[in-house]
Amino acid sequence: QVQLLESGGGVVKSWGSLRLACRVSGGIADLPGMGWYRQAQGKQRERVGIQAEVCTTRYAGSVTGRFTISRDNAKKTLYLQMNDVTPEDTGLYLCVARIPSGESWGRGTQVTVSS
């Protein structure tokens, strides 16, 4: 069973940086297509960015140029580097993996950006 565990969240000041990690365990040899989503309190979940197995990456317009998704297949970990954050980036950040049986989601890591 594939499981995802996010880490790296916390409180950061505006225009600061943070790096999130999503560790994948169970039943896969290499990282599949994966993505990061976020959900602010009282708002719908939105996609931050997705990365295919061949590492083609697409980002939401609101984070383009500030956020970068990368992966380390040896560590089975997906990363989200967040730079120049603003209070609008506050939310629960979740990662998702596209596996043969469907999708597997982590429980998320909270990011709070203070002004």
N, C-alpha and C positions, 0 to 999 in steps of 0.2 A: 504494500500500500504506500503510495507516494504521499509524503507529508512535507509541508513547507513551514519554515519558522523564520519570521522576520525579526530583525534587531536593529539597533542603532538610533532609534527615535529618542526624543528628548526635547528640551527647551533651548531655543537658539534665538539670538537677537536678529532683528532685521538686518539684511545684507550680509548675514553670516553664512556659514556652510555646514552641511551635515552629510554623512554618508550612511545610507541604509543598506542592509544586507538581507538576503533571503536564502537560507540554507535549505537545500532539497535533500530528502533522505528517502530510501526505500524504493526498490524496484526499477531504477533507471540506470543506464550506463552513462549517458551523456545528457546534458540539459536540453530539454525540448524548447519549443517556442514558449516564451514567458513574457509577463508584463507586470507593470506596476499600476495600481489604481489608488485613488484616495477618496475619502468621504469626510466632508466637514459636517459638523453637527447641524442637523436640520436640513441638510441638502442631499441631493442624489449622489450616488457614487459616480465618479468620473475617471476616465482613463488618463493616466499620466503619460504612459508610453508602452509600446510593445516591441519585443525583439524576437525575430524569427530564429530558427536554428542556425541559419547561415549568417546570423548577426545583422541582417537588415533591420534597422530600427526606425520607428516612427514615434513622434512626440506630439503631445497636445500643443496647440499654439501658445497657450499660456506659459509653458515651461521651456519652449524651444530656445536654445542659446544659454539656458541656465542649468538645466538638468541633463545628466548623461547616464545612460544605462550601459552597464558592461557585465561581463560574465567571466567566471573562472571555472572551466569545466572540471579541472582536477579537484577543485574544492567543492564542486556542485553548488556553487553560490552565484546568485545574481545580485548586482549592486545597483544602487541609485545614488549618484552623486548630485547633491543639491547645492547650488551656489546662488548667491544674491537672493536669498529667500525673503519673502515679505509675509505679513500677517495673513494674506490670502492663501498662502501655502499651508496653513494650519489644517490638520486633519489626521484621520487614521489612515495610514498607508498600508496597503495590502498587496501581496504579490500573488500571481496566478500562474499555473503551469498548464499547458495544453498537453494532455496525455491521451493515449489511445481510447480510454474509457470516457473521456470528456475533459473536465477541468478540475484542477485541485487548487484550493485557496488556502492561504495562511490566515491567521487570526488578526494580523496587523500589528503595527507599531505606531504609537502616537507621536506626532510631530507638532510642537507648539512654537509659533514664531511670535516673539514679543516685539512691540513697537518701541 
